[in-house]
Amino acid sequence: MVTVCILLIIIAILVWRIYSTVDSFNEDLKQLRILVGHIERHLSNITDDDGNRFFIPGGNTHSINTIQKNELCSLLMIDPQLAEMIISARPYRSLDEIGQKVENISDAVMKEIFNKCTL
């Protein structure tokens, strides 16, 4: 009986350690994705001597200044009213400007904009 209890305690400790490791990994991965999004955003604004933008395959290809309302809704998973508010406040000189021009836009939506859109 004591042996079974000790084994159960050891198993519980191991499960907890595995869970903690996975949870830590997920948080690191989340932070890495945010960082990559910021890097892509900055790279997409760099141009060469001929004015050509830096191309990121599969990166930020949706211009916040030209994207259509239905595309904005599906890309950012937002309601049409918020998409209309974003569109009506155009043009934007920076993605940060969206947060200043559009009332009550959440941090989560701004994060999606930084990760999925460019100027």
C-alpha distances in whole Angstrom, upper triangle without the diagonal:
4,5,5,6,9,10,11,12,14,15,17,19,20,21,23,24,26,27,29,30,32,33,35,36,37,39,41,42,43,45,46,48,50,51,52,54,56,57,58,60,62,63,64,67,68,71,73,77,78,76,73,70,67,65,61,60,58,58,60,63,63,66,65,69,70,67,67,66,64,63,61,59,58,57,56,54,56,59,62,63,62,63,66,66,65,68,71,70,71,72,69,70,67,63,63,66,64,62,65,67,64,63,60,58,55,53,51,54,56,53,54,58,57,55,57,61,63,67
4,5,5,6,9,10,11,12,14,15,17,18,20,21,23,24,26,27,29,30,31,33,35,36,37,39,41,42,44,45,47,48,49,51,53,54,55,57,59,60,61,63,65,66,70,71,75,76,74,72,68,65,64,60,59,57,57,59,62,62,65,64,68,69,66,67,65,64,62,61,59,57,57,55,54,56,58,62,63,61,62,66,65,64,67,70,69,70,71,68,69,65,62,61,64,63,60,63,66,63,62,59,57,54,52,50,54,55,52,53,57,56,54,56,60,62,66
4,5,5,6,9,10,11,12,14,15,16,18,20,21,22,24,26,27,29,30,31,33,35,36,37,39,40,42,43,45,47,48,49,51,53,54,55,57,59,59,61,63,64,68,69,73,74,72,70,66,63,62,58,57,55,55,57,60,61,64,63,67,68,65,66,64,62,61,60,58,56,55,54,53,55,58,61,62,60,62,65,65,64,66,69,68,69,70,67,68,64,61,60,63,62,60,63,65,63,62,58,57,53,51,49,53,54,51,52,55,55,52,55,58,61,64
4,5,5,6,9,10,10,12,14,15,16,18,20,21,22,24,26,27,28,30,31,33,34,36,37,39,41,42,43,45,46,47,49,51,52,53,55,57,58,59,62,63,66,68,72,73,71,68,65,62,60,56,55,53,53,55,58,59,61,61,65,65,62,63,61,59,58,57,55,53,53,51,50,52,55,58,60,58,59,62,62,61,64,67,66,67,68,65,66,62,59,58,61,60,58,61,63,61,60,56,54,51,49,47,50,52,49,49,53,53,50,52,56,59,62
4,5,5,6,9,10,10,12,14,15,16,18,20,21,22,24,26,27,28,30,31,33,35,36,37,39,40,42,44,45,46,48,50,51,52,54,56,57,58,61,62,65,67,71,72,70,67,64,61,59,55,55,52,53,54,57,58,60,59,63,64,61,62,60,58,57,56,54,52,52,50,49,51,53,57,58,56,57,61,60,59,62,65,64,65,66,63,64,60,57,56,59,58,56,59,61,58,57,54,52,49,47,45,49,50,47,48,52,51,49,51,55,57,61
4,5,5,6,9,10,11,12,14,15,17,18,20,21,23,24,26,27,29,30,32,33,35,36,38,39,41,42,43,45,47,48,49,51,53,54,55,57,59,60,63,65,69,70,68,66,62,59,58,54,53,51,51,53,56,57,59,59,63,64,61,62,60,59,57,56,54,52,51,50,49,51,54,57,58,56,57,61,60,59,62,65,64,65,66,63,63,59,56,55,59,57,55,58,60,58,57,54,52,49,47,45,48,49,47,47,51,50,48,50,54,57,60
4,5,5,6,9,10,10,12,14,15,16,18,20,21,22,24,26,27,28,30,32,33,34,36,37,39,41,42,43,45,47,48,49,51,53,53,55,57,58,62,63,67,68,66,64,60,57,56,52,51,49,49,51,54,55,58,57,61,62,59,60,58,57,55,54,52,50,49,48,47,49,52,56,57,55,56,59,59,58,61,63,62,63,64,61,62,58,55,54,58,56,54,57,59,57,56,53,51,48,46,44,47,48,45,46,49,49,46,48,52,55,58
4,5,5,6,9,10,10,12,14,15,16,18,20,21,22,24,26,27,28,30,31,33,35,36,37,39,40,42,43,45,46,47,49,51,52,53,56,57,60,62,66,67,65,62,59,56,54,51,50,47,48,49,52,53,55,55,59,59,56,57,56,54,52,51,50,48,47,46,44,47,49,53,54,52,53,57,56,55,58,61,60,61,62,59,60,56,53,52,55,54,52,55,57,54,54,50,48,45,43,41,44,46,43,43,47,46,44,46,50,53,56
4,5,5,6,9,10,10,12,14,15,16,18,20,21,22,24,26,27,29,30,31,33,34,36,38,39,40,42,44,45,46,48,50,51,52,55,56,59,61,65,66,64,61,58,55,54,50,49,47,47,49,52,52,55,54,58,59,56,57,55,54,52,51,49,48,47,45,44,46,49,52,53,51,52,56,55,54,57,60,59,60,61,58,58,55,51,51,54,52,50,53,55,53,52,49,47,43,42,40,43,44,42,42,46,45,43,46,49,52,55
4,5,5,6,9,10,11,12,14,15,17,18,20,21,23,24,26,27,29,30,32,33,35,36,37,39,41,42,43,45,47,48,49,51,53,54,57,59,63,64,62,60,56,53,52,48,47,45,45,47,50,51,54,53,57,58,55,56,55,53,52,50,49,47,46,45,44,46,49,53,54,51,52,56,55,54,57,60,59,59,60,57,57,54,51,50,53,52,50,53,55,53,52,49,47,44,41,40,43,44,41,42,45,44,42,45,48,51,54
4,5,5,6,8,10,10,12,14,15,16,18,20,21,22,24,26,27,28,30,31,33,35,36,37,39,41,42,43,45,47,47,49,51,53,56,58,61,62,60,58,54,51,50,46,45,43,43,45,48,49,51,51,55,56,53,54,52,51,49,48,46,44,43,42,41,44,46,50,51,49,50,54,53,52,55,57,57,57,58,55,56,52,49,48,52,50,48,51,54,51,51,47,45,42,40,38,41,42,39,40,43,42,40,42,46,49,52
4,5,5,6,9,10,10,12,14,15,16,18,20,21,22,24,26,27,29,30,31,33,35,36,37,39,40,42,43,45,46,48,50,51,55,57,60,61,59,57,53,50,49,45,44,42,42,44,47,47,50,49,53,54,51,52,50,49,47,46,44,43,42,40,39,41,44,48,49,47,48,51,51,49,52,55,54,55,56,53,54,50,47,46,49,48,46,49,51,49,48,44,43,39,37,35,39,40,37,38,41,41,38,41,44,47,50
4,5,5,6,9,10,10,12,14,15,16,18,20,21,22,24,26,27,28,30,32,33,34,36,38,39,40,42,44,45,46,49,50,53,55,59,60,58,56,52,49,48,44,44,42,41,43,46,47,49,49,52,53,51,52,51,49,48,46,45,43,42,40,40,42,44,48,49,47,48,51,51,49,52,55,54,54,55,52,53,49,46,45,48,47,45,48,50,48,48,44,42,39,36,35,38,39,36,37,41,40,38,40,44,46,50
4,5,5,6,9,10,11,12,14,15,16,18,20,21,22,24,26,27,29,30,32,33,35,36,37,39,41,42,43,44,47,48,51,53,57,58,56,53,50,47,45,42,41,39,39,41,44,45,48,47,51,52,49,51,50,48,46,45,44,42,40,39,38,41,44,47,49,46,47,51,50,49,51,54,53,54,54,51,52,48,45,44,48,46,44,48,50,48,48,44,42,39,36,34,38,39,35,36,40,39,36,39,42,45,48
4,5,5,6,9,10,11,12,14,15,16,18,20,21,22,24,26,27,29,30,31,33,35,36,37,39,41,41,43,46,47,50,52,56,57,55,52,48,46,44,40,39,37,37,39,42,43,45,45,49,50,47,48,47,45,43,42,41,39,37,36,35,38,41,44,45,43,44,48,47,46,49,51,51,51,52,49,50,46,43,42,46,44,42,46,48,45,45,42,40,36,34,32,35,36,33,34,37,36,34,36,40,43,46
4,5,5,6,9,10,10,12,14,15,16,18,20,21,23,24,26,27,29,30,32,33,35,36,38,39,40,42,44,45,49,51,55,56,54,51,48,45,43,40,39,37,37,38,41,42,44,44,47,49,46,47,46,44,43,41,40,38,37,35,35,37,39,43,44,42,43,46,46,44,47,50,49,49,50,47,48,44,41,40,44,42,40,43,46,43,43,39,38,34,32,30,33,34,31,32,36,35,33,35,39,41,45
4,5,5,6,9,10,10,12,14,15,16,18,20,21,22,24,26,27,28,30,32,33,34,36,38,38,40,43,44,47,49,52,54,52,49,46,43,42,38,38,36,36,37,40,41,44,43,47,48,46,47,46,45,43,41,40,38,37,35,35,37,40,44,45,42,43,47,46,44,47,50,49,49,50,47,47,43,40,40,43,42,40,43,46,44,43,40,38,34,32,30,33,34,31,32,35,34,32,35,38,40,44
4,5,5,6,8,10,11,12,14,15,16,18,20,21,22,25,26,27,29,30,31,32,35,36,37,38,41,42,45,47,51,52,50,47,44,41,39,36,35,33,33,35,38,39,42,41,45,46,43,45,44,42,40,39,38,36,34,33,33,35,39,42,43,41,41,45,45,43,46,48,47,48,48,45,46,42,39,39,42,41,39,42,45,43,42,39,37,33,31,29,32,33,29,30,34,33,30,33,36,38,42
4,5,5,6,8,10,10,12,14,15,16,18,20,21,23,24,26,27,29,30,31,33,35,36,37,40,41,44,46,50,51,49,46,43,40,39,35,34,32,32,33,36,37,40,39,43,44,41,42,41,40,38,36,35,33,32,31,30,32,35,39,40,38,38,42,42,40,43,46,45,45,46,43,44,40,37,36,40,38,36,40,42,40,39,36,34,30,28,26,29,30,27,28,31,30,28,31,34,37,40
4,6,5,6,9,10,11,12,14,15,17,18,20,21,23,24,26,27,29,30,32,33,34,36,38,40,43,45,49,50,48,45,42,39,38,34,34,32,32,33,36,37,39,39,42,43,41,42,41,40,38,37,36,34,32,31,31,33,36,39,40,37,38,42,41,39,42,45,44,44,45,42,42,38,35,35,38,37,35,38,40,39,38,35,33,29,27,25,28,29,26,27,31,29,27,30,33,36,39
4,5,5,6,9,10,11,12,14,15,16,18,20,21,22,24,26,27,28,30,32,32,34,37,38,41,43,46,48,46,43,40,37,36,32,32,30,30,31,35,36,38,38,41,43,40,42,41,40,38,36,36,34,32,30,31,33,36,40,41,38,39,42,42,39,42,45,44,44,44,41,41,38,35,34,38,37,35,38,41,39,39,36,34,30,27,25,29,29,26,27,30,28,26,29,32,35,38
4,5,5,6,9,10,10,12,14,15,16,18,20,21,22,24,25,27,28,30,31,32,35,36,39,41,45,46,44,42,38,35,34,30,29,27,27,29,32,33,35,35,39,40,37,39,38,37,34,33,32,30,29,27,27,30,33,37,38,35,36,39,39,37,40,43,41,42,42,39,40,36,33,33,36,35,33,37,39,37,37,34,32,28,25,23,26,27,24,24,28,26,24,26,30,32,36
4,5,5,6,9,10,11,13,14,15,17,19,20,21,23,24,26,27,29,30,32,34,35,39,41,45,46,43,41,37,35,34,30,30,28,27,28,31,32,34,34,37,38,36,37,36,35,33,32,31,29,27,26,26,28,31,35,36,33,34,37,37,35,38,40,39,40,40,37,38,34,31,30,34,32,31,34,36,34,34,31,29,25,22,20,24,25,21,22,26,25,23,25,29,31,34
4,5,5,6,9,10,11,12,14,16,17,18,20,21,23,24,26,27,28,30,32,34,37,39,43,44,42,40,36,33,32,29,29,27,26,28,31,32,34,33,37,38,36,38,37,36,34,32,32,30,28,27,27,29,33,36,37,34,34,38,37,35,38,41,39,39,40,37,37,33,30,29,33,32,30,33,36,34,34,31,29,25,22,21,24,24,21,22,26,24,22,25,28,30,34
4,5,5,6,9,10,10,12,14,15,16,18,20,21,22,24,26,26,28,31,32,35,37,41,42,40,37,34,31,30,26,26,24,24,25,29,30,32,32,36,37,34,36,36,35,32,31,31,29,27,25,26,28,32,35,36,33,34,37,37,34,37,40,38,38,39,36,36,32,29,29,33,32,30,33,36,34,35,32,29,26,23,21,24,24,20,21,24,23,20,23,26,29,32
4,5,5,6,9,10,10,12,14,15,17,19,20,21,23,25,25,27,29,31,34,36,40,41,38,36,32,30,28,25,25,22,22,23,26,27,29,29,33,34,32,33,32,31,29,28,27,25,23,22,22,25,28,31,33,30,30,34,33,31,34,37,36,36,36,33,34,30,27,27,30,29,27,31,33,31,31,29,26,23,20,18,20,21,17,18,22,20,18,21,24,26,30
4,5,5,6,9,10,11,12,14,15,17,19,20,21,23,24,26,28,29,33,35,39,40,38,36,32,29,28,25,25,23,22,23,26,27,29,28,32,33,31,33,32,32,29,27,27,26,23,22,22,24,28,31,32,29,29,33,32,30,33,35,34,34,35,32,32,28,25,24,28,27,25,28,31,29,29,27,24,21,18,16,19,19,16,17,20,19,17,20,23,25,29
4,5,5,6,9,10,10,12,14,15,16,18,20,21,22,24,26,27,31,33,37,38,36,34,30,27,26,23,23,22,21,22,25,27,28,28,32,33,31,34,33,33,30,28,28,27,24,23,24,26,30,33,34,30,31,34,33,31,33,36,35,34,35,31,31,27,25,24,28,27,26,29,32,30,31,28,26,23,19,18,21,20,17,18,21,19,17,20,23,25,28
4,5,5,6,9,10,10,12,14,15,16,18,20,21,22,25,26,29,31,35,36,34,31,28,25,24,20,20,19,18,19,23,24,26,26,30,31,29,31,31,30,27,26,26,24,21,20,22,24,28,31,32,29,29,32,32,29,32,35,33,33,33,30,30,26,23,24,27,26,25,29,31,29,30,28,25,22,19,17,19,19,15,16,19,17,14,17,21,23,26
4,5,5,6,9,10,11,13,14,15,17,19,20,21,23,25,29,31,35,36,33,31,27,25,24,20,21,18,17,18,21,22,24,24,27,29,26,28,28,27,25,23,23,22,19,17,19,21,25,27,28,25,25,29,28,26,28,31,30,30,30,27,27,24,21,21,24,23,22,25,27,26,27,24,21,18,15,13,16,16,12,13,16,14,12,15,18,21,24
4,5,5,6,9,10,11,12,14,15,17,18,20,22,23,27,29,33,34,32,30,26,24,23,20,21,19,17,18,22,22,24,24,27,29,27,29,29,29,26,24,25,24,21,19,21,23,26,29,30,26,26,30,29,26,29,31,30,29,30,26,26,22,20,19,23,22,21,24,27,26,26,24,21,18,15,14,16,15,12,14,16,14,12,16,18,20,23
4,5,5,6,9,10,10,12,14,15,16,18,20,21,25,27,31,32,30,27,24,21,20,17,18,17,15,16,20,21,23,23,27,28,27,29,29,29,26,24,25,24,21,20,22,24,28,30,31,28,27,31,30,27,29,32,31,30,30,27,26,22,20,20,24,23,23,26,28,27,28,27,23,21,17,16,18,17,13,14,17,14,12,15,18,19,22
4,5,5,6,9,10,10,12,14,15,16,19,20,24,26,30,31,28,26,22,20,18,15,16,14,12,13,17,18,20,20,24,25,23,26,26,25,22,21,22,20,17,16,18,20,24,27,28,25,24,28,27,24,26,29,28,27,27,24,24,21,18,19,22,21,21,24,26,25,26,24,21,19,16,14,15,14,11,11,13,11,9,12,15,16,20
4,5,5,6,9,10,11,13,14,15,17,19,23,25,29,30,27,25,22,19,19,16,17,16,13,13,17,17,19,19,22,24,22,25,25,25,22,20,21,20,17,15,18,19,23,25,26,23,22,26,25,22,24,27,25,25,25,22,21,18,15,15,19,18,17,21,23,22,23,22,18,16,13,11,13,12,8,9,11,9,7,11,13,15,18
4,5,5,6,9,10,11,12,14,16,17,21,23,27,28,26,24,20,18,18,15,17,16,13,14,17,19,20,20,23,25,24,27,27,27,24,22,24,23,20,18,21,23,26,28,29,25,25,28,27,24,26,29,27,26,26,22,21,18,16,16,20,20,19,22,24,24,25,24,21,19,15,15,16,14,11,13,14,10,9,13,15,15,18
4,5,5,6,8,10,10,12,14,16,19,21,25,26,23,21,18,15,15,11,13,12,10,11,15,16,18,19,22,23,22,25,26,26,23,21,23,22,18,18,20,22,26,28,29,26,25,28,27,24,26,29,27,26,25,22,21,18,16,17,20,20,20,23,25,25,27,26,22,20,17,16,17,15,12,12,13,10,8,11,13,14,17
4,5,5,6,9,10,10,13,15,18,21,24,25,22,20,17,15,14,11,13,12,8,8,12,13,15,15,18,20,19,22,22,23,19,18,19,19,15,14,17,19,23,24,25,22,21,24,23,20,22,25,23,22,22,19,18,15,12,14,17,17,17,20,22,21,23,22,19,17,15,13,14,12,9,9,10,7,5,8,10,11,14
4,5,5,6,9,10,11,13,17,20,23,24,21,20,16,14,15,13,15,14,11,10,14,15,15,15,18,20,20,23,24,25,21,19,21,21,17,16,20,21,24,26,26,23,22,25,24,20,22,25,23,21,21,17,16,13,11,12,15,16,16,18,20,21,23,22,19,18,14,14,14,12,9,11,10,7,7,10,11,11,13
4,5,5,6,8,10,11,15,17,21,22,19,18,14,12,12,10,13,14,10,11,14,16,16,17,20,22,21,25,26,27,23,22,24,23,20,19,22,24,27,29,30,26,25,28,27,23,25,27,25,24,23,19,18,15,13,15,18,19,19,22,23,24,26,26,22,21,18,18,18,15,13,14,14,10,9,12,12,12,14
4,5,5,6,9,10,13,16,19,20,18,16,12,9,9,7,10,10,7,7,10,12,13,15,17,19,18,22,23,24,20,19,22,21,17,17,21,22,26,27,28,24,23,26,25,21,22,26,24,22,21,18,17,14,13,15,18,18,19,22,23,23,26,26,22,21,19,18,17,15,13,13,12,9,8,9,10,9,12
4,6,5,7,9,13,16,19,20,17,15,12,10,11,10,13,12,9,7,10,11,11,12,15,16,16,20,21,22,19,17,20,20,16,16,20,21,24,24,25,22,20,23,22,18,19,22,20,18,17,14,13,10,9,11,14,14,16,18,19,20,23,23,19,19,17,16,15,13,11,12,10,7,7,9,8,6,9
4,5,5,7,11,14,17,18,15,14,11,10,11,11,14,15,11,10,13,14,14,15,17,19,19,23,24,26,22,21,24,24,20,20,23,24,27,28,28,25,23,26,25,21,22,24,22,20,19,15,13,11,11,12,15,16,17,19,21,22,25,25,22,21,19,19,18,15,14,15,13,10,11,12,11,9,11
4,5,5,9,11,15,16,13,12,8,6,8,8,12,13,10,10,12,14,14,16,18,19,20,23,25,26,23,22,25,24,21,21,25,26,29,29,30,27,25,28,27,23,24,26,24,22,20,18,16,13,14,16,18,19,21,23,24,25,28,28,25,24,22,22,21,18,17,17,15,12,12,13,12,10,12
4,6,8,11,15,15,12,10,6,5,7,7,11,12,8,7,9,11,11,13,14,16,16,20,22,23,20,19,22,22,18,19,23,24,27,27,28,25,23,25,24,21,21,24,22,19,18,15,14,12,12,15,17,17,20,22,22,23,26,27,23,23,21,21,20,17,16,16,14,11,11,11,10,7,9
4,6,10,13,14,10,10,7,7,10,11,14,15,12,10,11,13,11,13,14,16,17,21,23,25,22,20,24,24,20,21,24,25,28,28,28,25,23,25,24,20,20,23,21,18,16,13,11,10,11,14,15,16,19,20,21,22,25,26,23,24,22,22,21,18,17,17,15,12,14,14,11,8,8
4,7,10,11,9,8,6,6,9,11,15,17,14,13,14,16,15,17,17,19,20,24,27,28,25,24,27,27,24,24,28,29,31,31,32,29,27,28,28,24,24,26,24,21,19,17,14,13,15,17,18,20,22,23,24,26,29,30,27,27,25,25,24,21,20,21,18,16,16,17,15,11,12
4,7,8,5,5,4,6,9,12,16,18,16,15,15,17,16,18,18,19,21,25,28,29,26,25,29,29,25,26,30,31,33,33,34,31,29,30,30,26,25,28,26,22,20,18,16,15,17,20,21,22,25,26,26,28,31,33,30,30,28,29,27,24,24,23,21,19,19,19,17,13,13
4,5,5,5,7,7,11,14,17,20,18,18,18,20,19,22,22,22,24,28,31,32,29,29,32,32,28,30,33,34,37,36,37,35,32,33,33,30,29,31,29,26,24,22,19,19,21,23,25,26,29,30,30,32,35,36,33,34,32,32,30,28,27,27,24,22,22,22,20,17,17
4,6,7,10,11,14,18,21,23,22,21,21,23,22,24,24,24,27,30,33,35,32,31,35,35,32,33,37,37,40,39,40,37,35,36,35,32,31,33,31,28,25,24,21,21,24,26,27,29,31,32,32,34,37,39,36,37,35,35,34,31,30,30,28,25,26,26,23,20,19
4,6,9,11,14,17,20,23,21,21,20,22,20,23,22,23,25,28,32,33,30,30,34,34,31,32,36,36,39,38,39,36,33,34,34,31,30,32,30,27,24,23,21,22,24,26,27,28,31,32,32,34,37,39,36,37,35,36,33,31,31,30,27,26,26,25,23,20,18
4,6,9,12,16,18,21,19,18,17,19,17,19,19,19,22,25,28,30,27,27,30,30,27,29,32,33,35,34,35,33,30,31,31,27,26,28,26,23,20,19,17,18,20,23,23,25,28,28,28,30,33,35,32,33,32,32,30,27,27,27,24,22,23,22,19,16,15
4,7,9,12,15,17,16,15,14,16,15,18,18,18,20,24,27,28,25,25,29,28,25,27,30,31,34,33,34,32,29,30,30,27,25,28,27,23,21,20,18,18,20,23,23,24,27,28,28,30,33,35,32,32,31,31,29,26,26,25,22,21,21,20,18,15,14
4,6,9,12,14,12,12,11,13,13,16,16,16,18,22,24,26,22,22,26,25,22,23,27,28,31,30,31,29,26,28,28,24,23,26,24,21,19,18,16,15,16,20,21,22,24,26,26,27,30,32,28,29,27,27,25,23,22,21,19,17,17,16,14,11,11
4,7,10,12,11,11,11,14,14,17,18,19,19,23,26,27,23,23,26,25,22,23,27,28,31,31,32,30,27,29,29,25,25,28,26,23,21,20,18,17,17,20,22,23,25,27,27,28,31,32,29,29,27,26,25,22,21,21,19,16,16,16,14,12,13
4,6,9,8,9,9,12,13,17,18,18,18,22,24,25,21,21,24,23,20,21,25,27,30,30,31,29,26,28,29,25,25,28,27,24,22,21,19,18,18,21,23,23,26,28,28,28,32,32,28,28,27,26,24,22,21,20,18,16,15,14,13,12,13
4,6,5,7,8,12,14,17,19,19,18,21,24,24,20,20,23,21,18,19,23,25,28,28,30,28,25,28,28,24,24,28,27,24,23,21,20,18,18,21,23,23,25,27,28,28,31,31,27,27,24,23,22,20,19,17,16,14,12,12,12,11,14
4,5,8,9,12,15,18,20,20,19,21,24,23,19,20,22,20,17,19,22,25,28,28,31,28,26,28,29,26,26,29,29,26,25,24,23,21,20,23,25,25,27,29,30,29,32,32,28,28,26,24,23,22,20,18,18,16,14,13,14,14,16
4,7,7,11,14,16,19,18,17,19,21,20,16,17,19,17,14,16,19,21,25,25,28,25,23,26,27,23,23,27,27,25,24,23,23,21,19,22,24,23,25,28,28,27,30,29,26,25,23,21,20,20,17,15,15,14,11,10,11,13,16
4,6,9,12,14,17,17,15,18,20,20,16,16,18,17,13,15,18,20,23,24,26,23,21,24,25,21,21,25,24,22,21,19,19,17,15,18,21,20,22,24,25,24,27,27,23,22,21,19,18,17,15,13,12,11,8,7,9,9,13
4,6,8,10,13,13,12,15,17,17,14,13,16,15,11,13,16,18,21,21,23,20,18,21,21,17,18,21,20,18,18,16,16,14,12,15,17,16,18,21,21,21,24,24,20,20,18,17,15,14,13,11,9,9,7,5,5,6,9
4,6,10,12,11,10,13,16,16,12,12,15,14,11,13,17,18,21,21,23,21,18,20,21,17,17,20,20,18,17,16,16,15,14,17,19,17,20,23,22,22,25,25,22,22,21,19,17,16,16,13,11,11,10,7,6,7,9
4,6,9,8,6,10,12,13,9,9,12,12,9,11,14,15,18,17,19,17,14,16,17,14,13,17,17,14,14,13,15,14,12,16,16,15,18,20,19,19,22,22,19,20,19,18,15,14,14,12,9,11,10,7,5,6,8
4,5,5,6,10,12,14,11,10,14,14,12,13,16,16,18,17,19,17,13,15,16,12,11,14,14,11,11,10,11,11,10,14,14,13,16,18,17,17,20,21,18,20,19,19,15,14,15,13,10,11,12,9,6,5,5
4,6,6,9,10,13,10,8,12,13,11,11,15,14,16,15,16,13,10,12,12,8,8,11,11,8,8,8,10,10,8,11,11,9,13,15,13,13,17,18,15,16,17,16,13,12,13,12,8,10,12,9,6,6,5
4,6,9,11,14,12,11,14,16,14,15,18,17,18,16,17,15,12,12,12,9,7,10,9,6,6,7,9,10,10,13,12,11,14,15,13,14,18,19,17,19,20,20,16,15,17,15,12,13,15,13,9,8,6
4,6,9,12,10,10,14,15,13,15,17,17,18,16,17,16,12,13,14,11,8,11,12,9,9,10,13,14,13,16,15,14,17,19,17,16,20,22,19,21,22,21,18,17,19,17,14,15,17,14,10,10,8
4,7,9,7,6,10,11,10,11,14,14,15,13,15,14,10,11,13,10,8,12,13,11,11,12,15,15,14,17,16,14,17,19,17,16,19,21,18,20,20,19,16,16,17,14,12,14,15,12,9,10,10
4,6,5,6,9,10,10,12,14,13,13,11,13,13,9,10,12,11,8,11,13,12,13,15,18,18,16,20,19,16,19,21,18,17,20,21,18,20,22,20,17,17,19,16,14,17,18,14,12,14,14
4,5,5,6,9,10,11,11,10,10,7,9,9,6,7,10,9,7,10,13,12,14,16,19,19,17,19,18,15,18,20,17,15,17,18,16,18,20,19,15,16,18,16,14,17,18,15,14,15,16
4,5,5,6,9,10,10,10,9,8,11,11,8,10,13,12,11,14,16,16,18,19,22,22,19,22,21,18,20,23,20,18,20,20,18,19,21,19,16,18,19,16,15,18,18,15,15,17,18
4,5,5,6,8,9,10,11,10,13,13,9,11,14,12,11,15,17,16,17,18,20,20,17,20,20,17,19,22,20,18,21,21,18,19,20,18,15,16,17,14,13,16,15,12,11,14,15
4,6,5,6,8,8,9,9,11,9,6,9,11,9,9,13,14,13,15,15,18,17,14,17,17,14,16,18,17,15,17,17,14,15,16,15,11,13,14,11,9,13,13,10,10,12,13
4,6,6,5,5,6,6,9,8,6,9,12,11,11,14,16,16,18,18,21,20,17,19,19,16,17,20,18,15,17,17,14,15,16,14,11,13,15,12,11,15,15,12,13,16,17
4,6,5,7,9,10,13,12,10,13,15,14,14,18,19,19,21,20,23,22,19,21,21,18,19,23,21,19,20,19,16,17,18,15,12,15,15,12,12,15,14,11,13,16,18
4,6,8,11,12,15,13,10,14,15,13,14,18,18,18,19,18,21,19,16,18,19,16,18,21,20,18,20,19,16,16,16,13,11,12,12,9,9,12,11,8,9,13,15
4,5,9,11,13,10,9,13,14,12,13,17,17,17,18,17,20,18,14,16,17,14,15,18,18,15,17,16,12,12,12,10,7,9,10,6,7,10,10,8,9,13,15
4,7,10,12,10,10,13,15,13,15,18,19,19,21,20,23,21,18,19,20,17,17,20,20,17,18,16,13,13,14,11,9,12,12,9,11,14,13,11,13,17,19
4,7,8,7,7,10,11,11,13,15,16,17,19,19,22,20,17,18,18,15,15,18,17,14,14,13,10,11,13,11,8,11,13,10,11,15,15,13,14,17,19
4,6,6,6,9,10,11,13,14,16,18,20,20,24,22,19,20,20,16,17,19,18,14,14,13,12,13,15,14,11,14,16,14,14,18,18,17,17,20,21
4,6,5,6,9,10,10,12,14,16,18,19,23,22,19,21,20,16,17,19,17,14,15,15,13,15,18,17,13,16,18,16,15,19,20,18,17,20,20
4,5,5,6,9,10,10,13,15,18,18,22,22,19,20,19,15,16,17,15,11,12,12,11,14,17,16,13,16,19,17,16,20,21,19,19,21,21
4,5,5,6,9,10,11,13,16,16,19,18,16,16,15,12,12,14,12,9,9,9,8,10,14,13,10,12,15,13,13,16,18,16,16,18,18
4,5,5,6,9,10,11,14,14,18,17,15,16,15,11,13,15,13,10,12,12,10,13,15,14,11,12,15,13,11,15,16,14,13,16,16
4,5,5,6,9,10,13,14,18,18,16,18,16,12,14,16,13,10,12,13,12,15,18,18,14,15,18,16,15,18,20,18,16,18,17
4,5,5,6,9,12,13,16,16,14,15,13,10,11,12,9,6,8,10,10,13,16,16,13,13,17,16,14,17,19,18,16,17,17
4,6,5,7,10,10,13,13,11,12,11,7,9,11,8,6,9,11,9,12,14,15,11,11,14,13,11,14,16,15,12,14,13
4,5,6,8,10,13,14,13,15,13,10,13,14,11,9,13,15,13,16,18,18,14,14,17,16,13,16,18,16,13,14,13
4,6,8,11,14,15,15,16,13,11,13,13,10,9,12,15,14,17,20,20,17,16,20,19,16,19,21,19,17,17,15
4,6,8,11,12,12,13,10,8,11,10,6,7,10,13,12,16,18,19,16,15,18,18,15,17,20,19,16,16,14
3,5,9,11,11,13,10,9,12,12,9,10,14,16,15,18,19,20,17,15,18,18,14,16,19,17,14,13,11
4,7,9,10,12,10,9,13,13,10,12,16,18,17,20,20,21,18,16,19,19,15,16,19,17,14,12,9
4,5,7,9,6,7,10,10,9,11,15,17,15,18,18,19,16,14,16,16,13,13,16,15,12,10,7
4,7,9,7,9,12,12,11,14,17,20,17,20,19,21,18,15,17,18,14,14,17,16,13,10,7
4,5,5,8,10,10,11,13,16,18,16,17,16,18,15,12,14,15,11,10,14,14,11,9,7
4,5,6,8,10,10,11,14,15,13,14,13,14,12,8,10,11,8,7,10,11,8,7,7
4,5,6,7,9,11,13,14,12,13,11,13,12,8,10,12,10,9,12,14,12,11,11
4,5,5,6,9,11,13,11,14,13,15,13,10,13,15,11,11,15,16,13,12,11
4,5,5,6,9,11,8,11,11,13,10,8,11,12,9,10,14,14,12,12,11
4,6,6,7,8,6,8,9,11,10,7,11,12,10,11,14,15,14,14,14
4,6,7,9,9,11,12,15,13,11,14,16,14,14,18,19,17,17,16
4,6,10,9,13,14,16,14,12,16,17,14,15,19,19,17,16,15
4,7,6,10,12,14,11,10,14,15,13,15,18,18,16,17,16
4,6,9,12,14,12,12,16,16,15,17,20,20,19,20,20
4,6,9,11,10,11,14,15,15,17,19,20,19,21,21
4,7,8,7,7,10,11,11,13,15,16,15,17,18
4,5,5,6,9,10,11,13,14,15,16,18,19
4,5,5,6,9,10,10,12,14,15,17,19
4,5,5,6,9,10,11,12,14,17,19
4,5,5,6,9,10,10,11,14,16
4,5,5,6,9,10,10,12,14
4,5,5,6,9,10,12,15
4,5,5,6,8,11,14
4,5,5,5,8,10
4,6,6,7,10
4,6,9,12
4,7,11
4,7
4
